[in-house]
Amino acid sequence: MTDPLDELRKLCLALPETTERLSHGEPTWFVRGRKTFVMFTDHHHDDRVAFWCAAPAGAQEELVAQEPERFFRPPYVGHRGWLGVYLDVPVDWAEIGQIVAEAYRVVAPKKLVAQLDR
């Protein structure tokens, strides 16, 4: 079976100038070591495995309304529009890759975002 942390790590670290370190006891990915764009949550706040990520304006509300079994408003950062994504349900890793890339685009400097568009 696929380890969700390993898969998420591959997606995050494939993006330009991304680093990983523990934050609040969980693996977290940063752009240029400063700006968080994805946080893994392994039973940290409830009994679910998920990740929280930055999201474009309106995406959180839309996805949570459409598929509440897969998406949620995370504590602490949900009020800023961040999206929670459950990983203990059937996961489409290509879709997760798109969500992670969008999270990166929300927080990364324009110069780094431009590298994704090449």
Secondary structure as a PSIPRED ss2 file (coil, helix, strand):
# PSIPRED VFORMAT (PSIPRED V4.0)

   1 M C   1.000  0.000  0.000
   2 T C   1.000  0.000  0.000
   3 D C   1.000  0.000  0.000
   4 P H   0.000  1.000  0.000
   5 L H   0.000  1.000  0.000
   6 D H   0.000  1.000  0.000
   7 E H   0.000  1.000  0.000
   8 L H   0.000  1.000  0.000
   9 R H   0.000  1.000  0.000
  10 K H   0.000  1.000  0.000
  11 L H   0.000  1.000  0.000
  12 C H   0.000  1.000  0.000
  13 L H   0.000  1.000  0.000
  14 A C   1.000  0.000  0.000
  15 L C   1.000  0.000  0.000
  16 P C   1.000  0.000  0.000
  17 E C   1.000  0.000  0.000
  18 T E   0.000  0.000  1.000
  19 T E   0.000  0.000  1.000
  20 E E   0.000  0.000  1.000
  21 R E   0.000  0.000  1.000
  22 L E   0.000  0.000  1.000
  23 S E   0.000  0.000  1.000
  24 H C   1.000  0.000  0.000
  25 G C   1.000  0.000  0.000
  26 E E   0.000  0.000  1.000
  27 P E   0.000  0.000  1.000
  28 T E   0.000  0.000  1.000
  29 W E   0.000  0.000  1.000
  30 F E   0.000  0.000  1.000
  31 V E   0.000  0.000  1.000
  32 R C   1.000  0.000  0.000
  33 G C   1.000  0.000  0.000
  34 R C   1.000  0.000  0.000
  35 K E   0.000  0.000  1.000
  36 T E   0.000  0.000  1.000
  37 F E   0.000  0.000  1.000
  38 V E   0.000  0.000  1.000
  39 M E   0.000  0.000  1.000
  40 F E   0.000  0.000  1.000
  41 T E   0.000  0.000  1.000
  42 D E   0.000  0.000  1.000
  43 H C   1.000  0.000  0.000
  44 H C   1.000  0.000  0.000
  45 H C   1.000  0.000  0.000
  46 D C   1.000  0.000  0.000
  47 D C   1.000  0.000  0.000
  48 R C   1.000  0.000  0.000
  49 V E   0.000  0.000  1.000
  50 A E   0.000  0.000  1.000
  51 F E   0.000  0.000  1.000
  52 W E   0.000  0.000  1.000
  53 C E   0.000  0.000  1.000
  54 A C   1.000  0.000  0.000
  55 A C   1.000  0.000  0.000
  56 P C   1.000  0.000  0.000
  57 A C   1.000  0.000  0.000
  58 G C   1.000  0.000  0.000
  59 A H   0.000  1.000  0.000
  60 Q H   0.000  1.000  0.000
  61 E H   0.000  1.000  0.000
  62 E H   0.000  1.000  0.000
  63 L H   0.000  1.000  0.000
  64 V H   0.000  1.000  0.000
  65 A H   0.000  1.000  0.000
  66 Q H   0.000  1.000  0.000
  67 E C   1.000  0.000  0.000
  68 P C   1.000  0.000  0.000
  69 E C   1.000  0.000  0.000
  70 R C   1.000  0.000  0.000
  71 F E   0.000  0.000  1.000
  72 F E   0.000  0.000  1.000
  73 R C   1.000  0.000  0.000
  74 P C   1.000  0.000  0.000
  75 P C   1.000  0.000  0.000
  76 Y C   1.000  0.000  0.000
  77 V C   1.000  0.000  0.000
  78 G H   0.000  1.000  0.000
  79 H H   0.000  1.000  0.000
  80 R H   0.000  1.000  0.000
  81 G C   1.000  0.000  0.000
  82 W C   1.000  0.000  0.000
  83 L E   0.000  0.000  1.000
  84 G E   0.000  0.000  1.000
  85 V E   0.000  0.000  1.000
  86 Y E   0.000  0.000  1.000
  87 L C   1.000  0.000  0.000
  88 D C   1.000  0.000  0.000
  89 V C   1.000  0.000  0.000
  90 P C   1.000  0.000  0.000
  91 V C   1.000  0.000  0.000
  92 D C   1.000  0.000  0.000
  93 W H   0.000  1.000  0.000
  94 A H   0.000  1.000  0.000
  95 E H   0.000  1.000  0.000
  96 I H   0.000  1.000  0.000
  97 G H   0.000  1.000  0.000
  98 Q H   0.000  1.000  0.000
  99 I H   0.000  1.000  0.000
 100 V H   0.000  1.000  0.000
 101 A H   0.000  1.000  0.000
 102 E H   0.000  1.000  0.000
 103 A H   0.000  1.000  0.000
 104 Y H   0.000  1.000  0.000
 105 R H   0.000  1.000  0.000
 106 V H   0.000  1.000  0.000
 107 V H   0.000  1.000  0.000
 108 A C   1.000  0.000  0.000
 109 P C   1.000  0.000  0.000
 110 K H   0.000  1.000  0.000
 111 K H   0.000  1.000  0.000
 112 L H   0.000  1.000  0.000
 113 V H   0.000  1.000  0.000
 114 A H   0.000  1.000  0.000
 115 Q H   0.000  1.000  0.000
 116 L H   0.000  1.000  0.000
 117 D C   1.000  0.000  0.000
 118 R C   1.000  0.000  0.000
